[in-house]
Amino acid sequence: MSEFIQAEGFTLPSGSGHAHAARLLHSLGATLNIDAFAVESDADSESSEEHHRAWAQSGAMALTGEAGKAPLLIPSPLALSARGALLAFKTITPTFAPDFDAAGLLGERAAIAGYSRQGNQSAGGSCRLLRTADGCIAINLPRNDDWKQLPALLSGGEMIETIEANDWDALARNLARQNSASVLDLARLLGLAVSDACTAEPERSWLLSRHTSTKAPPTEPPLVVDLSALWAGPLCASLLGFAGARVIKVESRQRPDGARAGPVEFFDLMNGNKESLALDLHHDQGRTQLKTLLQRADIVIESSRPRALRQMGISAEALLASKPGRVWVSITGYGRDADNELRIAYGDDAGVAAGLSQAMYEHYGKYLFCGDAIADPLTGLHAAVAASAAWYSGRGGLLDISLQAVTRFCSEPRYPVDVPVKRQHNSWYVESGRDQVEVSKPYSRAVKQRAQVLGADSARLMAEFSLA
């Protein structure tokens, strides 16, 4: 247990996802004012009807299943968990103003990009569930450089043909002659995002933490330096910004956030309430500037492998020791420990590693993806809860949060899926209990604030923080 909240009497409002919110806050050490509530008991579960309704309304159900066939229910309460995480965040940070359905975050990117369900192919297209000689793996290849490493990945067995970039059929034929264990071991060495669809990773806490200092609970909102990219980390920082924090997004001039190359509206939603600072991190001057800014930060959010920052001479432990109450949020695929710190993951393959595709196989007889990169929005929401809990309790430290562990945490309790899903006219409906719930298409929040162009605030921030 990571007991950041040293307080009693939190009043958790009722609402969809309240059971997960209570479980989440309890894992952080909170005492809740909930009558006749036992966190560890089955009484904490919400009804199957609530689970089915939330999943159907999230937009993620429309992304789950095979193309041209019915969208599928899942046994894991991921939509309720998203709602519960936002409910917990609002409980800790009552200054949070936006009002939206957190379950809708699960399908937000897909709504903007126009993704649809594709069975054993991820909604975004870069990840596939492919059979091996003795099982099934998820392999995520979003970069051309990833494809160039496939000969090395397949070197543990017989490679029967050359694989060109994006030739998934050739990759499938080669993998069918490989053993899963060999592929998984080589993927770790090569820095490729590959996970086992047949066996979930060993269970660990969704949050591992190391306290470094304690100070009086602050009365002012924090200065957040966001070094993260893509989805989970930027969403975490954005939520903190909506709760009153000042957020500075720092990017490398040479390698800015890869999400800038994607749909503009999605980047705006993740980063519209942040200032933009671009630094030359390939040279000592830029690295020194970053270190200087980090010394001023109250909360740091990053999503790189630990060695990446260490190679720049940046130590999370040293920065935490230099300022009481400072919080460092580290978001990785599997954690910062020695066995996992070199592994990488994206939202789709991390969800597979959490056991989602195995659960689909158990219920439907096929390995399928759930939603779109679903580990990312779930982790962003939970990271925001942990960061706020640590900061507002005055208990600084390192928060080790993994995509895989958060998704695993959100996967319990399990619910039945033997509920009819029927098509009427041009829509799908879930018949749960006495209700008939329409399966919502993915949808997104409205963009209310455009993200800054790269480095738009650099000159002003350089002067303010004496970085020039």
For each residue, the residues with C-beta under 8 A, 3 or more apart:
1: 27 28 29 205
2: 27 28 29 205 207 208 209 386 399
3: 6 28 29
4: 28 29 209 386 389 390 393 395
5: 10 25 28 29 30 92 389 393
6: 3 29 393 395
7: 10 30 31 393
8: 31
9: 31 33
10: 5 7 25 30 31 32 33 91 92
11: 32 33 91
12: 18 21 22 25 32 33 34 87 88 91
13: 18 87 90 91
14: 18
15: 18 83 87
16: 46 50 53 54 80 83 103
17: 20 21 46 54 80 81 82 83 84 85 86 87 102 103
18: 12 13 14 15 21 22 46 84 87
19: 22 23 44 45 46 80 84
20: 17 23 24 77 80 81 83 84 85 410
21: 12 17 18 24 25 83 84 85 87 88 91
22: 12 18 19 25 26 32 34 37 39 44 84
23: 19 20 26 27 39 44 84
24: 20 21 27 28 84 85 88 382 385
25: 5 10 12 21 22 28 30 32 88 91 92 385
26: 22 23 29 30 32 39
27: 1 2 23 24 205 206 207
28: 1 2 3 4 5 24 25 207 385 386 389
29: 1 2 3 4 5 6 26
30: 5 7 10 25 26 389
31: 7 8 9 10
32: 10 11 12 22 25 26 37
33: 9 10 11 12
34: 12 22 37
35:
36: 43
37: 22 32 34 43 44
38: 41 43 44
39: 22 23 26 44
40: 44
41: 38 44
42: 45 413
43: 36 37 38
44: 19 22 23 37 38 39 40 41
45: 19 42 413
46: 16 17 18 19 50 51 77 80
47: 50 51
48: 51 52 415 416 419 432 433
49: 52 53 432 433 435
50: 16 46 47 53 54 80
51: 46 47 48 54 55 77 79 80 415
52: 48 49 55 56 73 415 419 430 432 437
53: 16 49 50 56 57 430 432 435 437
54: 16 17 50 51 57 58 77 79 80 83 103
55: 51 52 58 60 61 73 74 77 78 79 80 103
56: 52 53 61 73 430 437 438 439 440
57: 53 54 79 101 103 104 437 440
58: 54 55 61 78 79 82 101 103 104 106 107 371 440
59: 62 63 103 104 106 107 108 110 111 440 441 442 443
60: 55 63 64 78 79 103 106 107 370 371 372 374 442
61: 55 56 58 64 71 72 73 74 371 430 439 440
62: 59 71 107 116 117 428 439 440 441 442
63: 59 60 71 107 110 115 116 117 123 369 371 372 442
64: 60 61 71 72 74 117 368 369 370 371
65: 69 70 71 72 117 119 368
66: 69 117 118 119 366 368
67: 116 117 118 119
68:
69: 65 66
70: 65 421 422 423 428
71: 61 62 63 64 65 117 421 428 439
72: 61 64 65 360 364 368 417 421
73: 52 55 56 61 417 419 421 430
74: 55 61 64 78 356 359 360 370 417
75: 359 363 414 415 416 417
76: 356 359 370 410 411 412 414 415
77: 20 46 51 54 55 80 81 410 411 412 413 415
78: 55 58 60 74 81 82 106 370 371 374 378 407 410 411
79: 51 54 55 57 58 60 82 83 103 106
80: 16 17 19 20 46 50 51 54 55 77 83 84 103
81: 17 20 77 78 84 85 378 409 410
82: 17 58 78 79 85 86 102 103 105 106 377 378 381 410
83: 15 16 17 20 21 54 79 80 86 87 101 102 103
84: 17 18 19 20 21 22 23 24 80 81 87 88
85: 17 20 21 24 81 82 88 89 102 378 381 382 384 385
86: 17 82 83 89 90 102 381
87: 12 13 15 17 18 21 83 84 90 91 102
88: 12 21 24 25 84 85 91 92 385
89: 85 86 92 93 96 239 243 381 384 385 388
90: 13 86 87 93 94 96
91: 10 11 12 13 21 25 87 88 94
92: 5 10 25 88 89 385 388 389 392
93: 89 90 96 243 244 388 392
94: 90 91
95: 221 243 244
96: 89 90 93 239 242 243
97: 242
98: 242
99:
100: 104 105 445
101: 57 58 83 104
102: 17 82 83 85 86 87 105 381
103: 16 17 54 55 57 58 59 60 79 80 82 83 106
104: 57 58 59 100 101 107 108 443 444 445
105: 82 100 102 108 235 377 380 381
106: 58 59 60 78 79 82 103 371 372 374 377 378
107: 58 59 60 62 63 104 110 111 371 372 440 442 443 444
108: 59 104 105 111 112 266 269 377 442 443 444 445
109: 112 113 115 124 231 263 266 372 373 444
110: 59 63 107 113 114 115 116 123 124 371 372 442
111: 59 107 108 114 441 442 443 444
112: 108 109 263 265 266 269 444
113: 109 110 124 262 263 266
114: 110 111
115: 63 109 110 123 124 372 442
116: 62 63 67 110 123
117: 62 63 64 65 66 67 71 123
118: 66 67 121 122 123 125 369
119: 65 66 67 366 368 369
120: 128 129 130 366 367 368 369
121: 118 125 127 128 129 369
122: 118 125 126 127 128 140 348 369 372 373
123: 63 110 115 116 117 118 369 371 372 373
124: 109 110 113 115 127 142 348 372 373
125: 118 121 122
126: 122 140 141 142 346 348
127: 121 122 124 138 139 140 141 142 193 346 348 349 369
128: 120 121 122 138 139 168 171 172
129: 120 121 136 137 138 197 352 357 367 368 369
130: 120 136 137 138 139 168 171 172 175 176
131: 135 136 172 175 176
132: 135 136 137 175 176 178 179 180 183
133: 157 176 177 178 179 180
134: 179 180
135: 131 132 180 196 197 198 199
136: 129 130 131 132 180 196 197 198 357 361 367
137: 129 130 132 175 180 183 184 194 195 196 197
138: 127 128 129 130 194 195 196 197 348 349 352 353 357
139: 127 128 130 171 175 183 187 192 193 194 349
140: 122 126 127 146 192 193 194 345 346 348 349
141: 126 127 146 147 192 193
142: 124 126 127 146 346
143: 146 147
144: 147 148 165
145: 148 149
146: 140 141 142 143 149 150 192 193
147: 141 143 144 150 163 164 165 166
148: 144 145 165
149: 145 146 152 153 190 192
150: 146 147 153 154 163 171 174
151: 154 155 159 163
152: 149 155 186 190
153: 149 150 183 186 187 190 192 194
154: 150 151 157 159 174 175 178 183
155: 151 152 159 186
156: 178 179 182 183 185 186
157: 133 154 177 178 179 182
158: 177 178
159: 151 154 155 174
160: 173 174 177
161: 170 173 174
162: 170
163: 147 150 151 167 170 171 174
164: 147 167 170
165: 144 147 148
166: 147
167: 163 164 170 171
168: 128 130 171 172
169: 172 173
170: 161 162 163 164 167 173 174
171: 128 130 139 150 163 167 168 174 175
172: 128 130 131 168 169 175 176
173: 160 161 169 170 176 177
174: 150 154 159 160 161 163 170 171 177 178
175: 130 131 132 137 139 154 171 172 178 183
176: 130 131 132 133 172 173
177: 133 157 158 160 173 174
178: 132 133 154 156 157 158 174 175 182 183
179: 132 133 134 156 157 182 183
180: 132 133 134 135 136 137 183 184 196 198
181: 184 185
182: 156 157 178 179 185 186
183: 132 137 139 153 154 156 175 178 179 180 186 187 194
184: 137 180 181 187 188 194 195 196
185: 156 181 182 188 189
186: 152 153 155 156 182 183 189 190
187: 139 153 183 184 190 192 193 194
188: 184 185 191 342 343
189: 185 186
190: 149 152 153 186 187
191: 188 342 344
192: 139 140 141 146 149 153 187 344
193: 127 139 140 141 146 187 333 344 345 346 349
194: 137 138 139 140 153 183 184 187 349
195: 137 138 184 201 345 349 350 352 353 404
196: 135 136 137 138 180 184 199 201 352 353
197: 129 135 136 137 138 352 357 358 361 367
198: 135 136 180 358 361
199: 135 196 358
200: 203 353 354 355 358 408
201: 195 196 204 334 353 354 404 408
202:
203: 200 405 408
204: 201 208 335 402 405
205: 1 2 27 208 405 409
206: 27 382 401 402 405 406 408 409
207: 2 27 28 382 386 399 400 401 405
208: 2 204 205 335 336 399 400 401
209: 2 4 386 390 397 398 399 400
210: 397 398 400
211: 214 395 396 397
212: 317 320 321 326 396 397 398
213: 320 321 323 324 325 326 395 396 397
214: 211 324 325 394 395 396
215: 218 324 325 394 396
216: 394
217: 392 393 394
218: 215 222 298 325 391 392 394
219:
220:
221: 95 243 244 245 246
222: 218 240 245 246 298 299 327 391
223: 245 246 248 296 297 298 299
224: 237 240 241 245 246 247 248 297 298 299 300 301
225: 248 250 293 294 297 299 300 301
226: 233 234 237 247 248 249 250 274 301
227: 233 250 300 301 302 303 304
228: 232 233 234 236 237 301 302 303 331
229: 233 234 251 257 258 259 303
230: 233 234 257 258 259 303 346 376
231: 109 234 235 259 270 347 373 376 377 380
232: 228 235 236 303 331 347 375 376 377 379 380 383 403
233: 226 227 228 229 230 236 237 301 302 303 329 331 380 383
234: 226 228 229 230 231 237 238 249 257 259 270 271 380
235: 105 231 232 238 239 270 376 377 380 381 384
236: 228 232 233 239 240 301 329 331 379 380 381 383 384 387
237: 224 226 228 233 234 240 241 247 249 274 301
238: 234 235 241 242 247 269 270 271 272 273 274
239: 89 96 235 236 242 243 380 381 384
240: 222 224 236 237 243 245 247 299 384 387 388
241: 224 237 238 244 245 246 247 273 274
242: 96 97 98 238 239 273
243: 89 93 95 96 221 239 240 388
244: 93 95 221 241
245: 221 222 223 224 240 241 299
246: 221 222 223 224 241 275
247: 224 226 237 238 240 241 273 274 275
248: 223 224 225 226 274 275 276 277 293 457 461
249: 226 234 237 257 271 274 275 276 277 452
250: 225 226 227 277 278 279 290 293
251: 229 255 256 257 276 277 278 279 454 455
252: 255 256 278 279 280 281 282 286
253: 256 278 279 280 281 286 454 455
254: 280 281 282
255: 251 252 281
256: 251 252 253 260 278 454
257: 229 230 234 249 251 260 267 271
258: 229 230 261 262
259: 229 230 231 234 262 266 267 270 271
260: 256 257 267 454
261: 258
262: 113 258 259 266 267
263: 109 112 113 266 267
264: 267 268
265: 112 268 269 444 447
266: 108 109 112 113 259 262 263 269 270 444
267: 257 259 260 262 263 264 270 271 451
268: 264 265 271 272 447 449 450 451
269: 108 112 238 265 266 272 444 445 447
270: 231 234 235 238 259 266 267 451
271: 234 238 249 257 259 267 268 274 276 451 452
272: 238 268 269 447 448 449 450 451
273: 238 241 242 247 449
274: 226 237 238 241 247 248 249 271 451 452
275: 246 247 248 249 452 456 457 461
276: 248 249 251 271 451 452 453 454 455 456 457 458
277: 248 249 250 251 293 455 457 458 461 462
278: 250 251 252 253 256 454 455 458
279: 250 251 252 253 286 287 289 290 458
280: 252 253 254 283 285 286
281: 252 253 254 255 286 287 290 312
282: 252 254 286
283: 280 286 287
284: 287 288
285: 280 288 289
286: 252 253 279 280 281 282 283 289 290
287: 279 281 283 284 290 291 312 313 314
288: 284 285 291 292
289: 279 285 286 292 293 462 467
290: 250 279 281 286 287 293 294 312 314
291: 287 288 294 295 313 314
292: 288 289 295 296 465 466 467
293: 225 248 250 277 289 290 296 297 461 465 467
294: 225 290 291 297 300 314 319
295: 291 292 319 322 323
296: 223 292 293 465
297: 223 224 225 293 294 300 319 326
298: 218 222 223 224 323 325 326 327 391
299: 222 223 224 225 240 245 326 327 328 329 387 391
300: 224 225 227 294 297 316 319 326 327 328 329
301: 224 225 226 227 228 233 236 237 329 331 383 387
302: 227 228 233 309 328 329 330 331
303: 227 228 229 230 232 233 330 331 332
304: 227 308 309
305: 308 332 341 342 344
306: 309 310 316 330 332 336 341
307: 310 311 341 342
308: 304 305 311 312
309: 302 304 306 312 314 315 316
310: 306 307 313 314 315
311: 307 308
312: 281 287 290 308 309
313: 287 291 310
314: 287 290 291 294 309 310 319
315: 309 310 318 319
316: 300 306 309 319 320 328 330 398
317: 212 320 321 398
318: 315 321 322
319: 294 295 297 300 314 315 316 322 323 326 328
320: 212 213 316 317 323 326 328 396 397 398
321: 212 213 317 318
322: 295 318 319 326
323: 213 295 298 319 320 326 396
324: 213 214 215 396
325: 213 214 215 218 298 391 394 395 396
326: 212 213 297 298 299 300 319 320 322 323 396
327: 222 298 299 300 387 390 391 396 397 399
328: 299 300 302 316 319 320 397 398 399
329: 233 236 299 300 301 302 383 386 387 399 401
330: 302 303 306 316 336 398 399 400 401
331: 228 232 233 236 301 302 303 379 383 401 402 403
332: 303 305 306 335 336 340 341 343 345 400 401 402 403
333: 193 340 343 344 345 346 350 353 402 403 404
334: 201 340 343 345 350 353 402 403 404 405
335: 204 208 332 340 341 400 402 405
336: 208 306 330 332 340 341 400
337: 340 341 400
338: 341
339:
340: 332 333 334 335 336 337 343 402
341: 305 306 307 332 335 336 337 338
342: 188 191 305 307
343: 188 332 333 334 340
344: 191 192 193 305 333
345: 140 193 195 332 333 334 349 350 353 375 403 404
346: 126 127 140 142 193 230 333 349 350 373 376 403
347: 231 232 350 351 372 373 374 375 376 377 403
348: 122 124 126 127 138 140 351 352 369 372 373 374 375
349: 127 138 139 140 193 194 195 345 346 352 353
350: 195 333 334 345 346 347 353 354 375 402 403 404 407
351: 347 348 354 356 357 369 370 371 373 374 375 403 407
352: 129 138 195 196 197 348 349 355 356 357 369
353: 138 195 196 200 201 333 334 345 349 350 404 407
354: 200 201 350 351 375 404 405 407 408 411
355: 200 352 358 359 408 411
356: 74 76 351 352 359 360 369 370 374 407 411
357: 129 136 138 197 351 352 360 361 367 368 369 370
358: 197 198 199 200 355 361 362 367
359: 74 75 76 355 356 362 363 411 414
360: 72 74 356 357 363 364 366 367 368 370
361: 136 197 198 357 358 364 365 366 367 368
362: 358 359
363: 75 359 360 417
364: 72 360 361 368
365: 361
366: 66 119 120 360 361
367: 120 129 136 197 357 358 360 361
368: 64 65 66 72 119 120 129 357 360 361 364
369: 63 64 118 119 120 121 122 123 127 129 348 351 352 356 357
370: 60 64 74 76 78 351 356 357 360 374
371: 58 60 61 63 64 78 106 107 110 123 351 374
372: 60 63 106 107 109 110 115 122 123 124 347 348 442
373: 109 122 123 124 231 346 347 348 351 376 377
374: 60 78 106 347 348 351 356 370 371 377 378 407
375: 232 345 347 348 350 351 354 378 379 403 404 406 407
376: 230 231 232 235 346 347 373 379 380 403
377: 82 105 106 108 231 232 235 347 373 374 380 381
378: 78 81 82 85 106 374 375 381 382 406 407 410
379: 232 236 331 375 376 382 383 401 402 403 406 407
380: 105 231 232 233 234 235 236 239 376 377 383 384
381: 82 85 86 89 102 105 235 236 239 377 378 384 385
382: 24 85 206 207 378 379 385 386 401 406 409 410
383: 232 233 236 301 329 331 379 380 386 387 399 401 406
384: 85 89 235 236 239 240 380 381 387 388
385: 24 25 28 85 88 89 92 381 382 388 389
386: 2 4 28 207 209 329 382 383 389 390 399 401
387: 236 240 299 301 327 329 383 384 390 391 399
388: 89 92 93 240 243 384 385 391 392
389: 4 5 28 30 92 385 386 392 393
390: 4 209 327 386 387 393 395 396 397 399
391: 218 222 298 299 325 327 387 388 394
392: 92 93 217 218 388 389
393: 4 5 6 7 217 389 390
394: 214 215 216 217 218 325 391
395: 4 6 211 213 214 325 390
396: 211 212 213 214 215 320 323 324 325 326 327 390
397: 209 210 211 212 213 320 327 328 390
398: 209 210 212 316 317 320 328 330
399: 2 207 208 209 327 328 329 330 383 386 387 390
400: 207 208 209 210 330 332 335 336 337
401: 206 207 208 329 330 331 332 379 382 383 386 405 406
402: 204 206 331 332 333 334 335 340 350 379 405 406
403: 232 331 332 333 334 345 346 347 350 351 375 376 379 406 407
404: 195 201 333 334 345 350 353 354 375 407 408
405: 203 204 205 206 207 334 335 354 401 402 408 409
406: 206 375 378 379 382 383 401 402 403 409 410
407: 78 350 351 353 354 356 374 375 378 379 403 404 410 411
408: 200 201 203 206 354 355 404 405 411
409: 81 205 206 382 405 406 412
410: 20 76 77 78 81 82 378 382 406 407
411: 76 77 78 354 355 356 359 407 408 414
412: 76 77 409
413: 42 45 77
414: 75 76 359 411
415: 48 51 52 75 76 77
416: 48 75 419
417: 72 73 74 75 363
418:
419: 48 52 73 416 430 431 432
420: 430 431
421: 70 71 72 73 428 429 430 431 439
422: 70 428 429 431
423: 70 427 428 429
424: 427 428 429
425:
426:
427: 423 424 438 439
428: 62 70 71 421 422 423 424 438 439
429: 421 422 423 424 436 437 438 439
430: 52 53 56 61 73 419 420 421 435 436 437 439
431: 419 420 421 422 435 436
432: 48 49 52 53 419 435 437
433: 48 49
434:
435: 49 53 430 431 432
436: 429 430 431
437: 52 53 56 57 429 430 432
438: 56 427 428 429
439: 56 61 62 71 421 427 428 429 430
440: 56 57 58 59 61 62 107 443
441: 59 62 111
442: 59 60 62 63 107 108 110 111 115 372
443: 59 104 107 108 111 440
444: 104 107 108 109 111 112 265 266 269
445: 100 104 108 269
446:
447: 265 268 269 272 450
448: 272
449: 268 272 273
450: 268 272 447
451: 267 268 270 271 272 274 276
452: 249 271 274 275 276 456 457
453: 276 456
454: 251 253 256 260 276 278
455: 251 253 276 277 278 458
456: 275 276 452 453
457: 248 275 276 277 452 460 461
458: 276 277 278 279 455 461 462
459: 462 463
460: 457 463 464
461: 248 275 277 293 457 458 464 465 467
462: 277 289 458 459 465 467 468
463: 459 460 466 468
464: 460 461
465: 292 293 296 461 462
466: 292 463
467: 289 292 293 461 462
468: 462 463
